[in-house]
Structures are given as C-alpha cells and as structure tokens.
Amino acid sequence: MAGERILVIDDAEGVRKLLRASLAKEGFAARFAGSGEEGLEAVRRELPDLILLDLMLPAMDGLEVCRRLKAEPRSRAVPVIMLTGRGEEADMVRGLELGADDYIVKPFSPRVLIARLRAVLRRRSEEQGEEAATLRLHDLVIDPTRGEVRAGEELVPLSHPEFRFLQLLAASLQDAESGATFPAPASSGADLLPDPASLLEQEGMTLFALNRLAGIAPLFDRIPESLLQQSPWLAYYGALARFQSRRGDAAGCLEAARSGFATAGNRPGELLATAQILLVQTLFPDDSGSAATLALAGEELAAAHLSQLSAYAQIHVAQCLALAGLFRCGDDPRVAHYQELALTLGEEQGLTGFGALAYFCSGYQLLRRGDLRGLLRLLEEFASLLQHPQTSSCERLLLRLLQLYALLLQGDDLNRQRLLPQLEHGIDPRLLERSLVRLELGLLDIAAVLQGSANPRDLDSCQAWAEMAPRPWAHRFLSLGALLALREGDQAWAGAMLAEARSLLALCKNPFDLAWCGLLLGGVGLQLDDDDFRADLMAARAAAAGLGNDWLADAIAGVLLLCDLQEGEDIGQELADWLAASSRAGGLALRFTPREIRQRLLEPALARDRRAARPLAASLDLVLTDGNGPVPLLDVQTLGGIAIRRGTRTVIPAEALTPAQRELLALLVSVPEMKLSQEEVQLDFWPDSPPEKARSSFDSLLLRLRKTLDTALAPFSARDCLQLQKGILCLENVRVDARIFAGEVRLGLDLVQRREYWQAGNAFARAHALWKGPFMPGSSARDLATGYREELDLLFVVGMQNWAELLIDSGQIEAATEILLQALRTDRTNDKLVRTLCRCHLRTNNPLKARQVMQDYAATLRREAYSSEEIDQILATFPTLLRQNSPPA
C-alpha cells in the first residue's frame, strides 16, 4: 500500500509537520494545502488517493470543501477522512452525511491515524476490484454503480453512509441465502482489514450512534419479517431502526438475531443482540422475570467479547448493561464499571450525545443517594443533550425524567407541571405505554403527594394503573392509592390497598422503592392503627440508610417519632435531634415527611423548643409569633393589583382598602426589610403638616388599616403582621410576591453568569408566573414606591430577555416569542428585545414578521420623539434583509 497519494488540507502548521513525518515514514506520498481553496485546486491538478480534511479552515470551511468534492464526478469517489475537534460533533455528522468516509478527533495518535487511513484505502481498493452488482432487499433495489436505492419505482434519498450500510446489509442477506456466514470478528490490529462482519457492525453502529438508523426505519418496514430474520445482522439492525415505533416487531427481530448469531458462533454479535434485548426489557418491564437471567448472560458475553466490538458498539453495550443493572440491583459496582466505560469511550470518540443512557445512570444514582446538588450539577452538564442530534427520543425521555425528579426535590411544583407536557412533546406515544418512564412517574407522584403538592392522580386512576402495571411495579400505585383513599375518608379501601401493596413490596429488591413506598405505607398504617406499620417504616429506613440518603431516612424517622408519641413514650430528646437533622439539606426531610405527620408533631415540638420548631411550622405555611401560637402566613399580592390572601383564599381584596391604606402598604413593601420609621412615613404622607397633626393622621391611618386586617384575619390579630415597635413600622410574617419575583430574577441572572442555564430558566419561569403586571398600579407617585416600581419593571425586562435567549437556544422559539412580546409591552423602546424578537421570526423562516417588528419599532421611536437621523442610525444596524422595502423614518 506504499506510494498512495495523500492530500492533507489543514491550516495548522503543527498538524502538517506531524503528518509530514508520519506519512513519509509509512511510505505515503503526501501533499499539503493550507486552505480549502488550495485543496480544491490541488485536487483539480492531481487526483489523490485519499484526502485528510480539517473542518476548521479559514474562509471556506471543511464542510464546504467536502460538499464540493462529492459534487464533482471526478472527485466523488476519493475517500475523505475528516480531522475534527472534540466540540464539533454536529459538523462531524454533517460531514459524514455529505459523504466523508471517516473522522478522527484531534489530538490524535499518528499510529491510529495511519491504521484508519490504511483501512479506508484497503476498503476502497477492494470495492473498486469487485464487480458492482445490483443488490436486492425484497423490493429495495441497491445500485452501487449509481449510488442509488429504489423502493419499487420510488428513488430513496440517502446519505453516502446510509447507502453504504444498506449495501452491506443486502450483501449479508445474500451470503445467508447462499449458506455462507460472516465469521466472528477477530481481534483487530492496526494493520488488519475489518472482515465483513466487523465492517457491517462498525457501519451500522456508527449510524446508530449518530441517531441516523431511525431515519431509514421505513425501508425496514417494507421488508417482510420472515426475510428480516434470515440474516442476524438484518434482523438486528431492523430491530434497532424500528425500536421506537414498532417495539413488538423489534422484539421478535432481536430474538431472531440473537439466535442467528449464536448459531453462527458470532459471540460479539450475540452480545449486541443480548444487550439490546436487555435494554428493551429494562425500558418496558413485564412479569416474565427473565431480565435477571438475561443480564447474567450479557455480562458473561461482555467479559469475553466486548473488546472485539467497535467503540460505538462497546459504548452501547456498556450503557445497556449499566441501565439494566441499575434497576435490577441498585448501586452495584458493575453498574459503575459499565457506566464509566461508556462515558470514557464516548469522550474519546467525541460522541458525548451517545452517552445519554450513562448520564441517566449517573443521575439516577445521585437521586437515590439524595444528592440534590450533585444531581443539579449533572443536569447542567447534560442539558444540551436534550437538543443533541445523537440523542434519541427514548434517551430524551429518561433525561426529562431526571429533571422532573430534581424539580420535585427542589419543591418547584410550577416548573414540574410546566415540564410534564414537554415530556411527551414530539415523542411517539407508544414509547410511554407501559414503559419504565411511566412507572417512574408513579414514584414521582408518591413523592409529590408526600410533600403536599396537588394530587396528580385520583383514586380510580391509581387502581387502574396498579392493575395495568407489571406486578413488580404495581405496589407504587397501590401505595399512592392507599394514601389518597385515607385522605378521602375511605378507610376500608385504604386498608385493602395497603395490604395488597405491602404484599407486593415484600418481593421488591429496589431499595429506592422500599424507602419511598415503605414511608408511604407506614404513614397510612399509622393512621389506620395497622399492626405492621412499624415494620414498614423500619424496612424503609434501613433501605434509605443503605442508599446513603440521610434526608429520606430522617423523613421516615419523623413518622416513627409519632408512633412513639402515640404509644406514650417520652420523645423529647429524639424530637429535638430530629428537628435539627430534618432542617439540614435544604429542609428536604421536612418536605417529604407526610403533611399529616408534621401537623401532629408541631405541638410537641413547640412545647420542646419554639425556636427549633420554626422550620417545622414554616413547612406548614405557619409562622410563630411572640407569645402566641402559630398563625397562617399571609400572602400579599402587589404585582398587577393589591390583594391579601391566606392559602388560596383572598381575605382582603383591593376594594376593601382605601387609597391611603394601599399607599402605606406600597411604601412598606418598597423599602429594605419592609421596615420604615414613623417619622419617615409622616414626612412622606404629610410633608406640610405640623408634627402633632402628622402623628395624629398616622395613628388614624394605622388604626383603620389594622381594623380592616383584624376583621379579615379573625381570630388572628393584625398586630401579627403589621407591627409598630419603638417608632418602627414593619410588615412581619407575610410573603410578598414582588419581593419573591425580584429574588427569582436576580437568582436567574446569577445562574446565567455561572453558566447554569437549566436552573436559570427555571428561576425565570417562576418569576414570570408571579408577574401579573406593574407594582401596585394606581398608587400615587411617591418616590420610594415609584423607584421600586421602576426597579421591578427593569428586572422583568432584563429577566425575560435572558430567559428568551435560553428558550431560543433550546429550540423553544414560540415560547420565546410570547415572552418577548410581553416584555415589550413593558418597555417598547428596548432595542435588545426588538432584535431578539426579530431573530425569533427569522429562525422560523418568517422574515415578513421580523420586518414588521422592525417597522413597529421605528414607529415607536418616532412617537418617543427620536429624530429621523437617530432612527436611521438605529435601523442601519439591523440585518439588510429586514431593511429592504421598509418605509423611511
């Protein structure tokens, strides 16, 4: 193979120097070009045998060079190996689709490059030496001479890698029909040409890794099942391509592939099929109980033959084994081994998007251990995978599931409800039917009910899901149903569901289930005075402790404390220890201790230590006042209007307050800590009145406001929330929407600076939900309140601008457009909002709408008395496309 002409197109002198020495040492005739234009000219002068093409070239990039090479009949057949950086996966996918034969990630080993280069050249040589015979797959006609595939009379548009893959598949079927079989792959060396089986495995798994197999699933649908199952490779790839759309057919093909590989003695192929069957059984569990046996077989095959597979296949097999192990045996060391193997290989191959299942395994282990911080860090790392072209719909579902769990642990019910519809957006509904994701949503519902969220299911749906779910999973829905039945007062039904759930939970080996469901069943059993509730709780606490989940163990300990209290035991010290422990980790233990249990523990906690009991009271939306019992926390709405609420009920509407009372509340909310001296209030309200007169007016205003509050809040006192002490007037024990809104926007902006974009978007979403309009509309223009209103308006505009940018980056253009339009109603002359809105319309191929936005902006500037010259200068910075045919300023 010495003497082949290699053209290197790369502008990096260091790379050219390295390749010059390496290629010369191996006997290749190398030429070099420093730009795309030089490279194309070199090809025109002398056709090389192979091209090494860098993607990041000045002026004309490598993708354009590749496109031009493949568009020219003379150079179309010249093999191209792309040289890419680690962060250029999307470009690499496009390059392969344009016809590139292989890619190598920088920095690379010269030995690896030479071996890959030789393999491509040898493959080309053998292809040229073979007769280009037409191949058939049922009614698919594959014409190698034209590079075409026809389905009946219809020409099928395919990329070069897809065509080459189908060509190999058809050849494998002909071999099977003639009685020949592909041999098992040999251990690969640098100078060995891949045998046909290895080549087919590599080509197919490359397409699978790039999430391109599903695109040719319709072609597999045309092939009868009987024909698919004649070749194990055809059966295997037919199953992979149709896994997300025709799961039943895929299962049959996988069994046929596994059997065919085993019969042919192709152990690496058998490993591939076994791993995929295991993945299907994990994602779509049933009552068969065969997964454990299959997993052991897969692990034995992997130990002996995993290294004989391509890197892509190794990644996939490792992920399948890790996921199956995670749900079969928890945090087994083998799970960590396969998970780490998949992530390492994915990083080495530049296929981070192909590691989504391994990321899910990592996140789920953090979730089980109760490590919320670690889970949030991981979610930020893989948030981009949700839009990654290599991430399949199934993987996207699992990653969304982790996001839902994180939101639940944060107590962010708003974003959890916002995310749930996105879970099914763009997903084939068949992927959710009886799936692991659907079953995990049942566990999510349990945790949501425990922390007091709105019931996600009614009693009938819990019973229906318990009957539909595989028996090893039905306890989740029965446990939730038992609690809901108890809350509805149906103790008989609660007891029946409790007994059935308990019998199924006894067979469960998943410690996460044992902890959550045991907590739920123990709480229900305690309230039903059931004999076995303590055993439920002890088993649950042991499971949580085994996972290293301290806050979940503390939540279970809270229920056990109430057991001891009801049995007449002195729990004073244990209660104090529990209050201290349950307040750690962001109060997660308190949040997930059943609300009924927290309510019954509050009285003894107050008797023991009022100060230590404050977090417990706060978890019930109660506050402790000096000398009094707990009182409900009041919500003061100030955005878009004024109202005072307790829970979901409005106790003081705007019309119940006089203008002066509304202005006093606006003034107090506007200042730091909501505290202001009496003298400052008097000067602000009655600047021209004598001190005695101003003091009298102040006393009268405060008295009337307190009387209004007393009437609405009875039996509680207005002095619990509106206090005057030592000449300082303050709002206490209230929750004000404007202040929460400002805090959420500032948090979102801080998270953007820290590049924690997923959490930033959640903070902006919470802020947006609070924004009902400007601060205290209709109140007079007092300096402090006016300044605070302007500050909030600015925060709204800046926050929504940042959120819109995040939404655009994640492909949610429609949502970003709505947010920008709302922000523009607050600040119509905001240049950045206008430009971002134009970008949204351009991203959706709607330049007319973008141009209309710019024209409306010009009209707004004219109304704001901008001169024609100023408007022209501003509009001149917009894209030329938008300025065409626009009216003069």
N, C-alpha and C positions, 0 to 999 in steps of 0.2 A: 504494500500500500504506500510505499515511499514515493515521493515525487509529486503527489497530488498538489494542485494549486489551491492555496487557501488565501482568501481575501479578508483582511481584518479591517473593519470600519469602526474606529474608536478614536476620540479626540484626546484621550488621556495618555500622556507620554509614558507614564509609569506602566500602564497596561500594555502599551505597544512594545516597550522594552522587554517586559516579562514574556510576552508571546513570541517576540522575535527569537529569543534564546531557546524557548521551549520547542517551538515548531521546527527550528533549524536542527536541533538535537535529534528530533524524531524523523528527519529526512523530508519534511514538507517544504514546498516552495511557497513562501509567504510573501504577500504584498500588503501594503498598508495604505489606508486613506484616513484623513483626519476629519472628514465631514461627510454628510450624506451625499452632497453634490459630487464630491471627489470619488466617492464609492461608486455611484451610478456611472460616472464617466469611465472608471476603471473596468466595470462590467462590460460597457459598450466596446472598450478596446480589446479585452480578452476575457472570455467567459471562464470563471473559476470553477473548481470542482465543489467548493463549499465556501460559505460566507459566515464569518463571525461578526455579528452586528450589535453594536451598543445601542441601547434605547435612547439614552440621554445625550443626543448630539446637538451641537449648535445649529441654529437656523432650521433646516429640515431634520426632524427627529427620526429615530429608528423605525417607528411605526409607518411613517410615510415612505421611507426607503423600502421597507418590506412590501408595502402595498404596490409600489411601482414595479418592484422586481417581479412580483407574482402576476401583475397585469400584462407583462410583456411575454409573448410566446417564447422568445429566445431564452429568457432567464427564468421562466416559471418553474422549471424542474430543478434548478440549482438549490441544494439544501441550504437552509438558513438556521444558524444557532444564535439565539439572542443572548446578549450579556445584559443582565438586569441587576438593579439594586434591590435590597430587601423590601423596600416600601413600594415597589412598582408592580404589585400583583395584578391590578386591573389592566395595566398596559401589557403585562405578560399574557393575560387572557386574550386581549385583542390581537396581539402578535400571533398567537397560536391560531386564532380564527382566520387571520389573514394568510396563513399558510406556512408559518415558521415551523421547523421540524423539531426543535428542542430549545431549551433555555438553560442558562447557567447563572446562578446568583453570585454576584460579587460580594466579598472577596472569594476567589475560588482557588482550588488546588490545581496546579498545572497538570498533575497526573490524572485527576478526574476529568479535566477538560480534554486531554488527549484521548482518554478512553471513550468519552462520549462522542468526540469528533470521529474517531475510528468506527464506532458503531453506526453512526449516521451514514458515513461513506460506504461501509460494507453493505448496509441495508439498501442504499441507492444502487450499488453495483449489482446486487442480486436481483433487484426489481427490474433493472434495465436488461438483465440477461434472461429474464423469464418472458415467456410469451404472454402478452397482455390479453388473456382470455376473458370473455364476458362471464360474470358470475350471477347466480340467481339465489334469492331467498324468497321462496314462494312467488308472489307477483312483483317482488322487488328485483329490478334488473340493474346490475352494477357494471358499468362500462369503464374499465381502467384507462383505456386509450383516450377517452373524452373526459374522464374525471366526473362522470355523471351517474346519478341514481334516479331511476324512474319507478314510480309506483303505478302500475298499469300504464296509462298514457300520460300521466302527470309527472313533470320534472320536479324532483325534490331538491330545494336549495339546501346545500350542506357546506359547512366549512371543510377545509382540507383535512384536519384531524378526524372529523366525523366520517368523512368519506373513507379515509384510510382504515378506520376502525371497522366500518361495515364490510369493507373488502376482506379484512382478516377474518371477520365472523363468518362470512359466506364461505371462505376457504376452509374454515374449521368444520363447517357442516358437510362440505364435500368430502373431507377426509373421513368424517364419521360415517357417511353413507358408503364410502368405498371400503370401510373396515379398518382404515388407518386411524391411529390415535396420536394426539400430541403427547410426547413424553413429558414426564415431570421435569420441571426446571432444574438444571444443575446449579451448583454453587457458582455464582458469577465471579469472574475475574476481570481485570481491566481490559484484557485483550480478547475476551470471548464474545462472539456474536450471540445476541439473545436468540434462543431457539424459538420456534413458532409459538409455543405455549407461553413462554415468558414475554414475547413480543405482544401477544394478544392481551395478556394480563396487564402489561405496562400501558398499552394504548388505551384500553378500556378504563383502567383505574385512574389514568390521567384525566380522561373526560369526566369521570365520576367526581374526582377531587375538585374539578373546576365547575361542578354542578351543571354539566352540559348533557349528561345522559338523558335527563328528563325531557329535553327538547326533542329527542328522537324517539320518545315513547310511542307516538302514533305509528311509527314504522313497525315497531314490535307488535302493536295491536293488530296489524294486518296478517301476521304470521300465525297459523293455527297452533294451538297448544301442543298438539302431537308432534309437529315439526320442531317447535322450540325445544322440546325435551329430547330430541335426538342427539344434540350436542350439549355437553355440560356447560361449555362456555356460552353458547347461545341461550341456554336456559338461565344461567346465572345473570348475564347482562340484561336479559329480558325482564328478570325479576327486579334488578336494580332500577332500570328505567321506569318501570311501572309501579314501583313500591308505593308511591304517594297517591296514585289514582286508582289502581286495581289491586288492592292488597291481597284479596283472595287468590287471584291468578298468580300473583307473585309468590305466594307461599308454596303453591304446587310446583312452580318452576324451581324454587330453591331446593326443595326436597329432591327433585329430579337431578339437579346439578350436583348436589352432594353425593347422591348415589352414583352418578356417572363418573365423577372424579375418583370416588373410592374404587370403583370397578377398574378404572384405568390406572390405578396406582399413583394418581397425581395428588399427593398429600398436601402440597401448598394450595391447590385448587379446592380440595376438600376443606381445608382450614378457612378459606374465603367464604365458601358456602355455609359452613357451620357457624361462623361468626355472624353472618347476615341473618340466618335463621334465629340465632340467639338475640340479635337486636330486635327482630320483629316480635319475638315472644316477650321481650322486656317492655317494648313500647306498647304492645297490645296484649296484656296478660290474659290468661284463661285459667280454667280449672284443671288443666291436664297435669300440672306438676312436673312436666318433662324438662323445664328450664334448668334445674339443678344438674341433671344427668348430662344434658347437652353442654352446659358450661364446663363441666369437668373434661368432656371430650375435646372441647375447644382449647382448653388450657394445655392439655397433653399435646395436641397438634401444634399449638403455638410454641411450646418449649422445643420441639424438634424441627419445625419447618418455618417459623416466622421469618427468619433471616433470609430465606430463599425467595421471598416476595419482594416486589419493588417497594420503594419508600412510601408511595401513595397507598399501596395495599397494606403495608405494615401499620401505617397510621390508622387506617380504617379498622383493621382487625383489633388493634390495641384499644381503640375507642369502644368498640362493641363489647369487648371483654371487661373493660373498666365499668361501663354503664350497667351491664348485667350483674357484675359483682357488687356494685354499689347497692342495688335493690334486692340482691339475694343475701348478702352477708354484711352489709354496712361498711365500716371503715377498715376492711381487711387490707393488710399490706399489699396484697396482689392488686387491689384496686389502684393504690398509689403507684405501683410499678407500671402498670399499663397506661395509666393516665400520664405519668411523666414521660414515658416513651413516646406517646402520641404527640405531646406538646413539643418535645425536643426535636423529633423528626419534622414536625410541621414548621418549626422555626428554621431548621436547617434548609428545608426545601422552599422557604418563602411562602408556605401555604398556611398562614395563620387562620384564614377563613375556614380551612378544612378541619381545624381543631375544635369546632364548636362543641361537640359532644364531650371532649375532655375538659373544656372550660366549664360546662354544665356540671360534670362530676366534681370538679374543684369547688364550685359554688355551693352545690348541694351538701358537701361535707362541711363547709363553713356554716351553712344553715343549721345542720344537725347539731353542731357544737355550740350554736347560739352566738357565733362570732359575727355580729352585725357589721362592725367596722371592716373586718376582712371581706365580708360579702359585698359591701358597698365599693370597696377598692376594686374588687374583681369585676363588678358590674360596670364600673367606669372603663376598665381595660377592654371589655368585650362589647361595649355598647355599639361600636362601629360594625361589629359582625352582623347586627340585625339588618344592615343595608348592604352587606358584603355579597358580591355575586357568587362566591363559593358557598354561601350558607344556604342550605336547603330549607324548605318550608317546615319540615319536621324539626330541624335544629332550631329554627326561629321560634317555634312554639315552646321548646324547652327553655330557651333563654328568656322569653317573656315570662314564663312561669317563675323563674328565679327573681325577676323584677317584681312580680306580684308578692312573693314571699318577703322581699326586702321592704316593700311599701307597708305590708302588714306589720312587720316588726317595728317600723317607724311610727306606726299609728296614723299613717297618711291614707285615710279612707277615701279622700277625694281623688287622689291620683290612682288609687287601686281601682275605683269604679271607672275612672277615665280609661285605664289601660285594658280592662276586661273586654270591651268591644274590639279593641285593636288585636286582641289575641286571635280572633277569628277572621280578621280582615285579610283578604287575599289568600286564605287557607282553604283547601278543599275540605268541606265538612266531614268527609269520610276519614280524614286524619284524626278527628277528635272523637269519633264514635268508639266507645269502649276503650279509650286509649289511656295510657299512663297519665297524660296531662289532665284528662277529665277526672281521673281518680285522685290526682294530686289536688285538684280544685276542691274536692270534697274535704281533704285535710285542711286546706286553706279556709274553707267555710267554718270548720270547727274552731280554728284559732280566731277567726273574725268574731264569731258569736261569743267566745270567751272574753274578748276584750270589749264587748259591748257594742259592736257595730250592728247595723241594721241586719235583720235576718236575711241571708242570701237565698234561703230556700224555705218552703213551707213544709209542713209535716208530711203531706201526701207525696211531695217530690222526693223527700228523704226515703220514704218507704219504697217508692218506685225505683230509685237508684240502688237501694240495698238489694232489691230483687234482680236488677239488671247486672250489677257488678259481679265480677268473679268472686267466688266465696272468700278467697284470702284477702279481699279488699272490702267486703260488704260491711265489716264492723265500723268503718268510718262513718257511713251514712246512718247506720243504726244508732251509733253513739250520739251523733248530732240530733237525730230524731228523738232520742230519749230526753235530751235537754229541752228541745222545743216543746215536746208534749208536756213536760213538767211545767214549763212557763205558761202553757195554755191551761193548766189546771187538770189535765187528764192523767192522773197518777197511774191508772191501770195500764194505759197504753205506754206510758213512760217505763213502767216496770217490765212490761213484756219486751220492749225494745232493748232495755238494759240487759235482761237475761240472755237474749239472743246475741247481742253484741259481745257480751262477756265470754260466751262460749266460743265465738269465733276468734276473739282476741287472744284466747289461750293458745291458739295454734299459730299466732303471728310471731315471726322472728325478726321483724324490723323494729329496732329499738326506738326509732323516731315515732312510729305508730304507737308502740307500747306506752311511750311517755305521754303523748297528746291525748290519745283515746282513754288511757288509764286515768288521767287527770279529769277528763270529762265524766267518765263513768263513776269515778269516786265521788265527785261533787254531786251527781244525780243520786247515787246511792245514799249519800249522807242525808240528803233532804228527804229521801223516801224511807229513811231509817232501815235500810237494807243491811243484812248481816255481813256481806262480803265487801263492803265499800272500802274498809281499811286495807284489805289485801290488794284491791285495785290500786290504791294510792301508793302503797309500799312498792309494788312492782313498777309503777310508773316512775317513782322517784329513783329507784335503782337503775332503770333504763336511762333516765336523764343524766344521772351521775356517770353512768358508763360512757355516755356520749361526750362528757365534759361540759354539758350545758348547765351551768350553775344557775342561771336565772329561771330556767324551766323547773329545775329541782326546787328552787325557792318558791315558785308558784304552787307546786304540789305540796310543799311544806305548809303553806298557808291553809290549805284545806285540812291537813292533818291537825293543825293547831285548833281549828274549830271543832274537830272531832274530840280532842282532849278537853276543850272547854265545855262541850255539852255533856261529857262524862264526869264533870265536876272536878277536873284536875286543875291545879294551880299552874297557869301558863305564863305567869308574869315575866320571868326572865327569858323564856323561849320566845314570847311575843316581842320583847324588846330586841332580841337578836334578829328576829325575822324582819322587823321594821327596818333595822339598819341594813340588813342584807338585801332586802327587796327594793330598796331605793337606789341601789347601785345599777350599773349598766343601763342608765337612762330610764330606770323605773320599769324595765320590761317585765320583771316578776310581778309587780303590782298590776300591770296592764293585763296580764294573762291569768291572774287569779280570778276565777269566776266572780262576776259583779256581786252575786248574792252572798258569796263568802266574804268579800271585802266589806259589804254593808254590815254584816253581823260581827265582824271583827273590830269595827270602828269604835264602838262603845268601850270595850275593854282596853283598846289602845289609847283612847283619850284618858281613861282612868289611870293608865300606867304612866304615860308621858305625852302630854299635849304637843310638845314641840316635835317629838319624833313621829307623832301621828299626822302631822301636816301633809306629807306626801300621800298617805293613805286617803285622807279627806279630799285632797286635790284630785286623786284618781276617780273620785265620785262626783267631781264638779262641785265640791263643797269647800268653804273656807272657814277657818277658825278665828273668831273674834275674841277680844279680851273679855273675860268674864261671862261669855255666852257660849251656847252650844254651836255646832256647825251651822252655817247658813248657806243657802244656794249662791253660787257665783252668778253675778249678773252680767249679761252681755249688752254693751252699749253700741248700737249701730249709728255711725256718723257719716258713712260714705253713701252719698245719694239721698240722704234723708236722716232723720233722727228717730230712734225708737229704742226702748229698753225692753230686753227680753229675759225670760228665765226659761232655760231649756229651749224648746221650740215655740213657746207661747209668748206673744207680745203682751207685756203687762202695762206699758206706758207708750201709747202711740204718740206721734208728733203733735197731733191736735190737742193732746192733754197738757202740753207745755206751753207757757206763754213765750212770746219772743224774747223777753229778758231772761227767762229760765234757759231757753235754748242757747242764748249767747253766753251765759255763765258756764254751761256745760262745754261749749266750744272752746272757751278760754282755758278751762282747766285741762281739757284733753290736749291742747296745743303746747303746753309747757312741759319741760322735763319732769319726770316722775309724777306728773299730774298734780303738782303742788304749787300754790301761789299764796303770798301773804295777803292778809285782809286789806292792807294799805294799797297794794298794787291793784287789787280788784276795784277798790273805791276810786282810785285815780283813773282807772281805765273806763269805768262806767259813769262816774260823776266828777269829771275833772274840774268843773267850775263851782261845785258846791262846797260850802264850809265843811270842815272835818266832822262836826257833830251831825250835820244833815246827811253827809255821805255815809256815816256809820249807821245812822238810823235806816237809810234806804237799803244798805247792805243787809242789816238784820232782817228787814222785812222781806227782801228777796230770798234770803236763805231760809227763812221760816216757811214761806209759801212753797218753795221747792221741796223742802223736807216733808211738808204736809202732803204734797202730791205723791211723793215717794212712799210715805207711810201708808197711805190709802191703798196703793197698788201692791205693796210688798207685804202687807199684814199676813201673818203675825210677826214678821221680821221688822226691824227698825231701820229707818232711813239713815240713822247715825252709823250703821254698819258699813255704809258705802260712801256717805258724804260727811266728812268729819271736819270740825274746826277745833284745833288744839293749839294753844299758845299763839294765837293770831295767824296760824297757817291753815288755809282751807285746802283740802285734798280729796281726791277720789280714791277710795280704797275698795279692795275686794270686787273689782269689776274687770271685765275683759273688753277692750275697745278695738273694734275692727280696724280703725285707721292705724293704730299703733302696731297691730299684728301685720297688717298689709305692708307697712314700711319695713318692718323687720324681715319679712319674707323677700321683698325686693332686694334689700341690702345683702341678705344671705345669698340670693341667686347671683348677684353681681360678684360677690366674693368667690363663689364656686366657679364662676366663669374664669376669673383670674387664676384660679388653681387648676383649671382645665378639667374640672369635674362636671362635665356638661350634662350628663343624665340627671344628676341631683339638682343642678341649676335649673333645668327645665321644669322639674317638679316644684321647686320653690316658686318660680314664676307662675306656674299653673295655680298654685294655692293663692298667690297674690291676686291673680286675675279673677278667681272665684269670689274674692272678697270685694272687688271693685264694683260698686253699684253706681258710681258717679262721683262728682266732686265732694270734698269735705263740707259737711253742714251747709248745703245750699239754702240760700235765703237768710242766713245770719248776716248781721251788719258787718261792715268792713273794718273791724277792729284790727289793729296792727298785728298782734300776735296770731290771731286766728287766720288772718289773711296770709301772713307769711307761711303758716303751717299748710294752708290750702295749696299755695303755690309749690311748696316743697313736695307735697304728695302728688300733685299733678306732674311735676318733673320726674318723680320716681316712677310714676305709672308709664310715662312715655319712654323713659330710658329702659325700664324693665321689660316692657312689651317689645321694644326694638331688639333687645338682646334675645328675648325668647323667640321672636320671629326668625332671627338668624339661625338659632338652633333648630327650629322646625324645618327651615329650608334645607339645612344640611342633612336632616334625617328624611328628606323627601316628602314632608307633610306641607306641601305648598298651599293647599286650600285652607288649612288651619292658620298658616302664617298670614295669608291674605286677610282673613277675618280679623286677626289680632291687629294688624297694621291699620286697617280701616277704622277700627275702634280707637286706636291711639291717635290717629289723625284728627278725629273729632275733638280731641283734647288740645292738640297743637297742630293746626292746619298749615303752618309755615315751616314745619320741621323738615329740613332738607333730607336728612338721613332716612326718615320714614318714607318720604316720597320715592327716593332712589331704591330703597329695598322693595317697596311695593311694585315699582316698575320691573325690578328683577324677577319678582314672583310671576308676573304676567309673561315675561319673556321666557322664563323656564317652562311655562305651559304653552309655549308657541302661540301667544296671543299678543302680538305687537300693537294691534289696534287699541286694546285696553290699556297697554302701557303708555301709548301716545296720549290717550285721553287723560290718564292720570297726570302726565306732564303738563298738558294744556290746562287742566283744572288748577294745577299748582301755579301756573303763570297767572291765571285769573285771580287766584287768592292773593298773590303778591301785589297785583295791581290794586286790589281793594285795600291792602295794607299800606298803600302809598309808596311802593317801590317805584323808582323811575324806570323808564324803558331801557336805559343803558344798563342799570343794575340787573333787570330781569334777563336781558340778553346775555350778560356775563354769566349768570347762574345757569341758564338753559344751555349755554355753549359747552358746559361740562357734561351734559347728558350724552348718551350714545347717539351717533349720527342717525341711526335708524329711527329714533324717536323724534328727531327734529325735522324730519322730512315732512313736507306738507302741513307743518304746524303754522297757525296764524301768527302774524307779527305781534310782538309785545306792545 
